[in-house]
Amino acid sequence: MKKFPFIISGFLLVASNLLGTPVFHYQDDPNKPVSSGGSILFKQYSDDHPDGYGEDLCVHVGHDRNFDCYAFPSGGAEHKDTITKDGKTKQSILATIKRETLEETGGAVDLSIDTLEKAPIVYSKKFRKALAVISNDNLGCVTLTNTVKAAIQNPALPGPWKEMDRYVTIPVSVIINTAKAIRKHVSSIGDYDTMDYRKVLANIPANLRPRNTLITNEHNVIELTTRCGEKIPFSVYYFSAIFDQIDYFEQLVKQIRLPKGFLTSRYLELNPDLSILTLGKNRSEQEAALTNHYRQFGRQEGRLFNVPENFESQIYLKINSDLAAITQGMSQADADLFAKKHYAERGVQEKRSYGVPAAFNPELYIALHQDLEAALIGKTSQERATFAREHYAFSGKAEKRTTELSPLFDPAVYLGLHADVKTATNGQSRKKSLETATLHYAKVGRHQNRSLGVPKDFDEETYLAINPDLFRHTATLPKSDKYAFARFHYTFHGTKEGRAYKFDPALYLHLNQDLQKSIPMGVSQADIDNFLLQHYKTSIAQKEMRPYKTPFGFNPAMYLALNPELSVILKQGVSQSINDGILSDHYVRFGAKEGRLYEYPRGFNPAVYLAQNPDLQILIKPTATKQENDKALLDHFLTKGIKENRTYVFKPERYLALNQDLLVLFQPTFSQQEKDAALLNHFLNHGIAEGRSYAPPADFNYRNYLKLNLDLSTLIVPLDSPKQKEEKMILHYLESGINEGRKYK
C-alpha cells in the first residue's frame, strides 16, 4: 500500500505516477506543496575515482536551505506542469519532475517528454556534482556543464524556487539498511500497511536520529552517513518513499549498478561492434554512451566487459600452447581479441596464467636475478623488457622468483643512508637517482646487508621508551608525529649513535627475577617477551612520573570495552575527556594491580584468531555484538590460547611469499598498509577456504627443524636475528619441507 506521495526516478528513472495530498505547503502557498513529486539521482563512482574511498553506487541528495537538512529534489504539481500532445494540454507528473529538478538543483532537464518517458540514464565518470539532470543519455561533461549554464542564465526561466544549495552522495547500502531498520521497527508496533503515515513518522527508531537536532512535526529528520563519512540530517518525510517501497528500490539499484571493474575502454575493446556508438563523440560522451549500452542491453546480452589491466595477449597465448595453435594465421588484432575473450569466458574459471604482475618492473627483475644478464648482452631496452616479462611468465613464477624489493625499501632513504650511492647519482634527475638507488640495492646492497632505514621489527613506542631523552623531546607531540620522529631519528641519527631500538627481554628478566612467577608455564617465548615489554613500559611510565601515569598507548575507550563493568564509575552529562580521566585514574589506582587489560596483545586480531582456530566457532553467539564476540575470543586466548600456543597474528609478508599469485590484488598506488589489508582480507575470505599454506603446526620449533635438517643451515646468514631465522625455517617448511617429507620434531 503506497501511503507516501512521491515519485522515484534515477537520473530520471521514472517509477510511476503517484500524486497525493501533501502534508504542508511552503510559506502557506497552495501552489508549493512539499513532497508531491521528485526524483532520486544515482551516481556510480568508477573503480579508479580520484577520491579513492567509499561505495561505488550512491544517491545524490541536496541541502534544503529552508529547513537546514537534506532531501531529494522534489516538490508539488503546479498549474504550469502541463504537456501538449496531439493538440491536447494536460497536467503531467513528468513535467513536475522536470521542473522541480530544474528548480531545486539549479540544473537543466533537456528535455522532451517523449524522451523522458523512456526512462533514460545519464552517466559521466568525471561529472561529480549534481549540477544537472538531463534526459539525453549521451551528453558528456563539457556539454552537461554548458547546458547547466545556459539553463541558469535563461531569462525566460519563470522565477525558480531553488531550495538546494549544496549536494552530497549517500551510499545505497546506507539508504537500504536505514530503510529496512525503519520498516522493521514500525512493523513491530503494528500493521504497516494499515498504519496512518503520521504514526509511522512519529515512530522512527531513536538510534537513527541525530543528536541535538530540533525536531518539529513538519520536519522530522534521521541521520545518514555520506560516502565521505560525514553525518548529515535527512528529512524523514522525503525518505519515506524509500522505506515505503524498499523492494522496488533494491530492484532499481540492481538494474543501475555497474559490475565491479567495469571500464568503458575494455568494454569497447571486447565488443568492437559498439564503435558505432562512439562516432563523433568526445571521450566523456563515449563513456556515457558505452555505459548506458551495457546497462540497457549489454548485461542482458551477456556481453564481456573486462579482463585484468595487466593482461597480455601474447604471453597468454604463448603460455597456453593449445590457444596459440588456434590463433595461427590470425592477424595480431584478431589474436589479441581472441585471447581476451577466451580468458574472460573460460580462462578465469580454468585459472589460466595470463601475464606478469601489474607492478612488474623488467629492469628490477633482471637486477634481482643477475643470472639473466648473460642472455641479454647487446640487447636493446625494449628487448630486455620483453625478455624479462616472458621469462617470469614462463619460468620465473614457477621458480618462485621475486619481482619486487622488500616493502621497507625507500630509495630516498637509501640514498640518505649510503653516501657512496648518493655520490654515484650526482648530476642525475630526481627520478633517475631513485631508479639508480633501487637497482643498486637489488644488485649489490641487499647482498651486502645494507641498511634500508628502520628495521622490520622497529617499534616506535619501544624506541622512545628506551631512549628517555627522545621520549621527553616528543612528550607534547601527537601520536602520529611521535612515531614519525622516532622513525626519522633512528634512520638518520640513531644508527650512527649506536642507539638500541629493541627491548632486551632476557636482560630485563635477569634484572627482575621476581617477574618469573608472573609468567605462566608452557607459554611461547614470543608471549613472554611481549609480557616483559608491556611490564617495562608500565614501570618506566610510573617510575619517571610521565605526564600520564597510564601505560604507553593507553586508550580509555579500549580499557572500558575490555572491562565493561567499569561503566558504573562514569559520570552522566559530562564531557568525554572527564570520563577518560576517570578511567585513566582507575587504571593507575586499581587496574594495574588487578591485572586488568587495557589493550589487545600486540598484533592480536580476533578475526584471524578465529580463522586459524575454527574450533573456537562455538564461542561465537549469533545474538551477541561483534565487540562481545571479540571479547570472548580475547578471553580464550589469554586464559587458554597462550598455553596451547595457538596462532593469533597474521603475517602478510609470509602469506604473500607463499602465494605470489596474490600480487594481482595490489594497485600500483597501494601503500604497504593497503597491501597488508588486502592480503588479510583475502586470507580471511578466500585463503582459508582454498586451503592455502600459511601457518606451521602448533608444535613447530625452528631450532629443531634446523637440527634435523642440517643442509638448511646454508639459508642462515651470520647477521640473521632469531626471528629472521625462525621465519626462514617456517617459509622453507611450508614451501618445500612438507612436500619433501622433512621432519620438524
DAKA-V999380 format. One record per residue. N is the residue number from 1. SS is DSSP state (H for helix, E for strand, L for the rest). OMEGA is omega as a letter, one per 20 degrees, with the letter a starting at -180 (NA if undefined). D_LAST is the distance of its C-alpha to the last C-alpha in Angstrom with 2 decimals. Layout:
# DAKA-V999380
n: [N:N]
ss: [SS:SS]
omega: [OMEGA:OMEGA]
d_last: [D_LAST:D_LAST]
This chain:
# DAKA-V999380
n: [1:2:3:4:5:6:7:8:9:10:11:12:13:14:15:16:17:18:19:20:21:22:23:24:25:26:27:28:29:30:31:32:33:34:35:36:37:38:39:40:41:42:43:44:45:46:47:48:49:50:51:52:53:54:55:56:57:58:59:60:61:62:63:64:65:66:67:68:69:70:71:72:73:74:75:76:77:78:79:80:81:82:83:84:85:86:87:88:89:90:91:92:93:94:95:96:97:98:99:100:101:102:103:104:105:106:107:108:109:110:111:112:113:114:115:116:117:118:119:120:121:122:123:124:125:126:127:128:129:130:131:132:133:134:135:136:137:138:139:140:141:142:143:144:145:146:147:148:149:150:151:152:153:154:155:156:157:158:159:160:161:162:163:164:165:166:167:168:169:170:171:172:173:174:175:176:177:178:179:180:181:182:183:184:185:186:187:188:189:190:191:192:193:194:195:196:197:198:199:200:201:202:203:204:205:206:207:208:209:210:211:212:213:214:215:216:217:218:219:220:221:222:223:224:225:226:227:228:229:230:231:232:233:234:235:236:237:238:239:240:241:242:243:244:245:246:247:248:249:250:251:252:253:254:255:256:257:258:259:260:261:262:263:264:265:266:267:268:269:270:271:272:273:274:275:276:277:278:279:280:281:282:283:284:285:286:287:288:289:290:291:292:293:294:295:296:297:298:299:300:301:302:303:304:305:306:307:308:309:310:311:312:313:314:315:316:317:318:319:320:321:322:323:324:325:326:327:328:329:330:331:332:333:334:335:336:337:338:339:340:341:342:343:344:345:346:347:348:349:350:351:352:353:354:355:356:357:358:359:360:361:362:363:364:365:366:367:368:369:370:371:372:373:374:375:376:377:378:379:380:381:382:383:384:385:386:387:388:389:390:391:392:393:394:395:396:397:398:399:400:401:402:403:404:405:406:407:408:409:410:411:412:413:414:415:416:417:418:419:420:421:422:423:424:425:426:427:428:429:430:431:432:433:434:435:436:437:438:439:440:441:442:443:444:445:446:447:448:449:450:451:452:453:454:455:456:457:458:459:460:461:462:463:464:465:466:467:468:469:470:471:472:473:474:475:476:477:478:479:480:481:482:483:484:485:486:487:488:489:490:491:492:493:494:495:496:497:498:499:500:501:502:503:504:505:506:507:508:509:510:511:512:513:514:515:516:517:518:519:520:521:522:523:524:525:526:527:528:529:530:531:532:533:534:535:536:537:538:539:540:541:542:543:544:545:546:547:548:549:550:551:552:553:554:555:556:557:558:559:560:561:562:563:564:565:566:567:568:569:570:571:572:573:574:575:576:577:578:579:580:581:582:583:584:585:586:587:588:589:590:591:592:593:594:595:596:597:598:599:600:601:602:603:604:605:606:607:608:609:610:611:612:613:614:615:616:617:618:619:620:621:622:623:624:625:626:627:628:629:630:631:632:633:634:635:636:637:638:639:640:641:642:643:644:645:646:647:648:649:650:651:652:653:654:655:656:657:658:659:660:661:662:663:664:665:666:667:668:669:670:671:672:673:674:675:676:677:678:679:680:681:682:683:684:685:686:687:688:689:690:691:692:693:694:695:696:697:698:699:700:701:702:703:704:705:706:707:708:709:710:711:712:713:714:715:716:717:718:719:720:721:722:723:724:725:726:727:728:729:730:731:732:733:734:735:736:737:738:739:740:741:742:743:744:745]
ss: [L:L:L:L:L:L:L:L:L:E:L:L:L:L:L:L:L:L:L:L:L:L:L:L:E:H:H:H:L:L:L:L:E:L:L:L:E:E:L:E:E:E:E:E:L:L:L:L:L:L:L:L:L:L:L:L:E:E:E:E:E:E:E:E:L:L:L:L:E:E:E:L:L:E:E:L:L:L:L:L:L:E:E:E:E:L:L:E:E:E:E:L:H:H:H:H:H:H:H:H:H:H:H:H:H:L:L:L:L:L:L:L:H:H:H:H:L:L:L:L:L:L:L:L:L:L:L:L:L:L:L:L:L:L:L:L:L:L:L:L:H:H:H:H:H:H:H:H:H:H:H:H:L:L:L:L:L:L:L:L:L:L:L:E:E:E:E:E:E:E:E:H:H:H:H:H:H:H:H:H:H:H:H:H:H:H:H:H:H:L:L:H:H:H:L:L:H:H:H:H:H:H:L:L:L:H:H:H:L:L:L:L:L:L:L:L:L:L:L:L:E:E:E:E:E:L:L:L:L:L:E:E:E:E:E:H:H:H:H:H:H:H:H:H:L:H:H:H:H:H:H:H:H:H:H:H:L:L:L:L:L:L:L:H:H:H:H:H:H:H:L:H:H:H:H:H:H:H:L:L:L:L:H:H:H:H:H:H:H:H:H:H:H:H:H:H:H:H:H:H:H:L:L:L:L:L:L:L:L:L:L:L:H:H:H:H:H:H:H:L:H:H:H:H:H:H:L:L:L:L:L:H:H:H:H:H:H:H:H:H:H:H:H:H:H:H:H:L:L:L:L:L:L:L:L:L:L:L:L:L:L:H:H:H:H:H:H:H:L:H:H:H:H:H:H:H:L:L:L:L:H:H:H:H:H:H:H:H:H:H:H:H:H:H:H:H:L:L:L:L:L:L:L:L:L:L:L:L:L:L:H:H:H:H:H:H:H:L:H:H:H:H:H:H:L:L:L:L:L:H:H:H:H:H:H:H:H:H:H:H:H:H:H:H:H:L:L:L:L:L:L:L:L:L:L:L:L:L:L:H:H:H:H:H:H:L:L:H:H:H:H:H:H:L:L:L:L:L:H:H:H:H:H:H:H:H:H:H:H:H:H:H:H:H:H:H:H:L:L:L:L:L:L:L:H:H:H:H:H:H:H:L:H:H:H:H:H:H:L:L:L:L:L:L:H:H:H:H:H:H:H:H:H:H:H:H:H:H:H:H:H:H:H:L:L:L:L:L:L:L:L:L:L:L:L:H:H:H:H:H:H:H:L:H:H:H:H:H:H:L:L:L:L:L:L:H:H:H:H:H:H:H:H:H:H:H:H:H:H:H:H:H:H:H:L:L:L:L:L:L:L:L:L:L:L:H:H:H:H:H:H:H:L:H:H:H:H:H:H:L:L:L:L:L:L:H:H:H:H:H:H:H:H:H:H:H:H:H:H:H:H:L:L:L:L:L:L:L:L:L:L:H:H:H:H:H:H:H:L:H:H:H:H:H:H:L:L:L:L:L:L:H:H:H:H:H:H:H:H:H:H:H:H:H:H:H:H:H:H:H:L:L:L:L:L:L:L:L:L:L:L:H:H:H:H:H:H:H:L:H:H:H:H:H:H:L:L:L:L:L:L:H:H:H:H:H:H:H:H:H:H:H:H:H:H:H:H:H:H:H:L:L:L:L:L]
omega: [a:a:a:a:a:r:r:r:a:a:f:r:a:a:a:r:a:r:r:a:a:r:a:a:r:r:r:r:a:r:a:r:a:r:r:r:r:a:r:a:a:r:r:r:r:r:a:r:a:a:r:r:r:a:a:a:a:r:r:r:a:r:a:a:a:a:r:r:a:a:r:r:a:r:a:r:r:a:a:a:a:r:r:a:a:r:a:r:a:r:a:r:r:r:r:r:r:a:a:r:r:a:a:r:a:a:a:r:a:f:r:r:r:r:a:a:a:r:r:r:r:r:r:a:a:a:a:a:a:r:a:r:a:r:r:a:a:r:r:a:a:a:r:a:r:r:r:a:a:a:a:a:a:a:a:a:a:r:a:r:a:r:a:a:r:a:r:r:r:r:a:r:r:a:a:a:r:a:a:r:r:a:a:a:a:a:r:a:a:a:a:a:a:a:r:a:r:r:r:a:a:a:r:a:a:a:r:a:r:r:r:r:r:a:r:r:a:a:r:r:r:a:r:r:a:r:a:r:a:r:a:r:a:a:r:a:r:a:a:r:a:a:r:a:a:r:r:a:r:r:r:r:r:a:a:a:r:r:r:r:a:r:a:a:r:r:r:a:a:a:a:r:a:a:r:r:a:a:r:a:r:a:a:r:r:r:r:a:a:r:a:r:a:a:a:a:a:a:a:a:r:a:r:a:a:r:a:a:a:r:r:a:a:r:r:a:a:r:a:a:r:r:r:a:a:a:r:a:r:r:a:a:a:r:r:a:r:a:a:r:r:a:a:a:a:a:r:a:a:r:r:r:a:a:a:r:a:a:a:r:a:a:r:r:r:r:r:a:a:r:a:a:a:a:a:a:r:a:r:r:r:r:r:a:r:r:a:a:a:r:a:a:a:a:a:a:r:r:a:r:a:a:a:a:r:r:r:a:r:a:r:r:a:r:r:a:a:a:a:r:r:r:a:a:a:r:r:r:r:a:a:a:r:r:r:r:a:a:r:a:a:a:a:a:a:r:r:a:r:a:r:a:r:r:a:a:r:r:a:a:a:a:r:a:a:r:a:r:r:r:r:a:a:a:a:a:r:a:a:r:r:a:r:r:a:a:a:a:a:a:a:a:a:r:a:a:r:a:r:r:a:r:a:a:a:r:a:r:r:a:a:a:a:a:a:a:r:a:r:r:r:a:a:r:a:r:r:r:a:r:a:r:a:r:r:a:a:a:r:a:a:a:a:r:r:r:r:a:r:a:r:r:a:a:a:a:r:r:r:a:a:r:a:a:r:r:a:a:a:a:r:r:r:a:r:a:r:r:r:r:r:r:r:a:r:a:a:a:a:a:a:a:a:a:a:r:r:r:r:r:a:r:a:r:a:a:r:a:r:a:a:r:a:r:a:r:a:r:a:r:a:a:a:r:r:a:r:r:r:r:r:r:r:r:r:a:a:a:a:a:a:a:a:r:a:r:r:a:r:r:a:a:r:a:r:a:a:a:a:r:a:r:a:r:a:r:a:a:a:r:r:r:r:r:r:r:r:r:r:r:r:a:a:a:a:a:a:a:a:r:a:r:r:a:r:r:a:a:r:r:a:r:r:a:a:r:a:a:a:a:a:a:r:r:a:r:a:a:a:r:r:r:r:r:a:a:r:a:r:r:r:a:a:a:a:a:a:a:a:r:a:r:r:r:NA]
d_last: [70.43:71.01:72.33:71.72:74.09:71.85:71.27:67.77:67.52:64.97:66.45:69.10:67.50:70.27:69.16:72.50:75.93:75.46:78.17:78.82:80.58:79.13:78.32:80.09:81.86:81.37:84.21:86.00:86.83:87.11:86.26:82.88:80.94:77.28:74.48:76.56:74.99:72.13:69.31:65.56:64.49:61.04:59.24:56.13:54.13:52.52:48.82:49.88:52.37:52.71:52.01:48.41:47.73:48.89:49.40:51.07:53.94:56.21:59.69:62.31:64.10:66.94:67.97:71.23:73.46:75.70:73.04:70.38:67.57:66.06:67.19:67.55:70.64:73.11:76.61:79.58:82.01:85.19:88.55:87.74:84.64:86.43:86.21:89.03:88.42:91.06:93.70:92.48:91.04:88.64:86.03:82.46:79.11:77.82:80.44:79.25:75.67:76.95:79.14:76.72:73.91:76.36:77.70:74.59:72.28:75.02:73.99:75.61:75.63:76.88:78.52:80.03:79.80:79.36:76.21:75.09:75.39:72.91:70.13:68.93:65.78:65.72:62.64:62.20:58.88:60.57:63.14:61.47:64.36:66.31:69.59:70.64:70.32:71.97:72.53:72.39:68.80:68.93:69.87:67.54:67.14:70.28:72.48:71.09:71.85:75.34:76.03:75.07:77.32:80.19:79.86:79.74:82.72:84.74:87.99:88.70:85.61:87.28:86.11:82.38:80.76:77.59:75.29:71.94:71.40:67.67:64.80:61.08:58.63:56.75:53.65:54.48:51.38:52.90:56.22:54.83:52.61:55.50:57.99:55.86:55.36:59.14:59.90:57.47:58.83:62.45:61.88:60.55:63.98:66.16:66.96:66.34:68.73:71.68:70.93:73.35:71.79:72.93:70.84:67.87:68.23:68.65:65.33:62.84:59.60:59.77:56.29:57.55:60.43:60.32:60.92:64.26:66.05:69.61:69.80:73.19:74.31:75.10:71.87:68.68:65.51:61.79:59.02:57.19:54.59:55.40:53.15:52.94:51.96:55.46:56.72:60.23:62.85:63.83:66.88:66.07:69.16:68.23:64.65:66.07:66.55:62.78:61.82:64.93:63.81:60.05:59.43:61.80:60.28:56.76:58.25:60.03:56.84:55.13:58.14:58.27:54.66:53.57:50.10:47.40:47.55:51.18:52.89:56.50:56.08:53.39:55.41:58.40:56.40:55.05:58.48:61.05:63.87:63.74:65.05:68.49:67.47:66.97:70.27:72.31:69.76:67.95:64.17:64.13:66.56:64.47:61.41:63.53:64.91:61.58:59.86:62.70:62.67:59.03:59.74:62.91:62.16:58.89:56.61:58.66:58.89:55.11:55.50:52.48:52.22:49.18:46.52:43.97:45.68:43.60:44.37:45.66:47.69:47.65:43.90:43.51:45.85:44.30:40.75:42.07:44.21:45.58:47.26:48.49:50.45:52.14:53.33:54.88:58.51:58.08:59.24:56.62:57.57:57.31:53.96:52.61:53.92:52.51:49.01:49.10:50.47:47.99:45.03:46.49:47.40:44.50:42.11:40.56:39.77:38.53:36.29:37.92:37.28:40.44:40.21:38.57:37.56:40.63:39.99:39.38:41.05:41.80:42.43:39.32:37.26:38.92:38.40:34.67:34.51:36.93:36.40:38.70:41.63:42.63:43.70:45.69:48.19:51.62:50.52:52.17:50.31:50.73:49.39:46.37:45.67:46.04:43.80:41.03:41.21:41.23:38.45:36.11:37.23:36.92:34.01:32.61:31.26:29.38:28.03:26.95:29.40:30.11:33.67:33.98:33.29:31.27:32.96:33.59:35.89:39.56:41.96:44.59:42.27:40.96:44.59:45.27:42.43:43.18:46.83:46.66:45.54:48.20:50.83:49.97:50.87:54.34:56.95:54.57:54.86:52.42:50.72:50.57:49.19:46.28:45.59:45.74:43.25:40.82:41.06:40.86:37.55:36.19:37.42:37.17:36.23:32.64:31.95:33.73:31.67:34.97:35.09:35.55:36.85:34.82:31.06:28.76:27.72:31.38:32.62:36.40:36.66:34.48:36.43:39.69:38.54:37.53:40.70:43.45:46.25:44.83:44.31:47.95:49.08:47.50:48.31:50.97:49.29:47.87:44.09:44.05:46.20:44.09:40.98:42.97:44.34:40.92:39.59:42.85:43.09:39.62:40.06:43.49:43.77:40.61:38.86:42.01:42.42:38.87:38.26:34.89:33.70:30.45:30.25:28.38:26.74:25.58:29.20:30.62:28.61:29.63:33.24:33.08:31.34:32.96:30.64:27.65:28.97:29.09:25.35:23.64:20.81:17.25:18.23:16.49:17.85:19.64:21.53:22.49:23.82:25.74:27.24:28.44:29.88:31.85:33.08:34.19:36.12:37.84:38.75:40.15:42.17:43.76:44.23:46.03:48.02:47.15:49.62:47.38:45.70:43.07:39.63:39.19:39.02:40.47:41.81:44.30:43.94:40.15:40.68:43.14:40.95:38.08:40.64:43.33:45.10:46.43:48.81:51.39:51.86:52.82:56.48:58.29:60.51:59.14:57.43:53.68:53.61:55.04:52.41:49.69:51.18:51.13:47.42:46.65:48.78:47.04:43.62:44.97:46.87:44.56:41.54:39.60:40.16:39.24:35.95:37.14:35.30:37.21:34.73:31.54:28.36:28.29:27.31:27.22:28.60:29.33:29.53:26.12:24.62:26.29:25.44:21.68:21.93:24.55:24.49:26.43:29.37:30.95:31.63:33.85:37.49:39.87:42.73:40.98:41.34:38.56:38.64:38.25:35.30:33.61:34.30:32.68:29.45:29.58:30.27:27.26:24.99:26.54:26.59:23.36:21.50:20.60:19.16:17.22:15.88:17.76:18.50:22.18:22.95:23.84:23.44:26.17:25.48:21.96:23.49:26.26:24.15:22.36:25.71:28.46:30.95:31.28:33.33:36.29:36.00:37.36:41.04:42.21:43.38:40.16:39.05:35.38:35.62:37.06:34.35:31.62:33.62:34.00:30.27:29.58:32.40:31.09:27.58:29.13:31.87:30.46:26.88:25.30:27.74:27.11:23.35:22.82:19.42:19.00:16.20:12.40:10.66:11.58:8.27:7.37:7.57:9.44:9.62:6.10:6.66:9.99:9.39:7.66:10.53:13.49:16.00:15.11:16.69:19.96:19.30:19.50:23.06:24.35:25.71:22.59:21.97:18.57:19.07:19.98:16.94:14.72:16.94:16.87:13.14:13.34:16.40:15.07:12.18:14.86:17.59:16.22:12.54:12.80:15.98:14.83:12.06:9.48:5.80:3.81:0.00]
